[in-house]
Amino acid sequence: MSASPLPCIVFFSSQNSTLYSYSINGRFIESVVESSRYVLSGVVMKDLNFLELLVYGNEKGELYVRDLPFLDLKRKFDISANNPIYSITVSKDRKYIFCGSFDGEFVFLADPNTLLQSQSKNSEESSESSSWL
């Protein structure tokens, strides 16, 4: 369940491989057909701008990041070759995503904007980049 900007509830149907987003009042918001049969380890997190994102894996070893409540795809990562992603955790400062897969592989992803911001503070130069979140 998401709280902002529009509170929503997200469901996944393995019968037709579709993610559904509904408002808390039951109004349909959006649906997205997935390429996999299962959505694993879904986590709702806030990005550095405090907008909510849905982060989840699948049985193919792919990690997805989608905007809530409209389920727009922000990023897709190939984490593990055909091994399901079983656990996803986000650091308290929202700068890192940690994921573990069936084969025992442990991967962490860092937001490149965070690294660039710390470098620009040191060199007092500003640079534009697109965040992975």
Secondary structure, DSSP 8 states (H G I E B T S, - for coil): -B-SSS-EEEEEETTTTEEEEEETTS-EEEEEE-SSS-EEEEEEEE-TTS-EEEEEEETTSEEEEEETTT--EEEEEE-STT--EEEEEE-TTSSEEEEEETTS-EEEEE-HHHHHHHHHHHHT---------
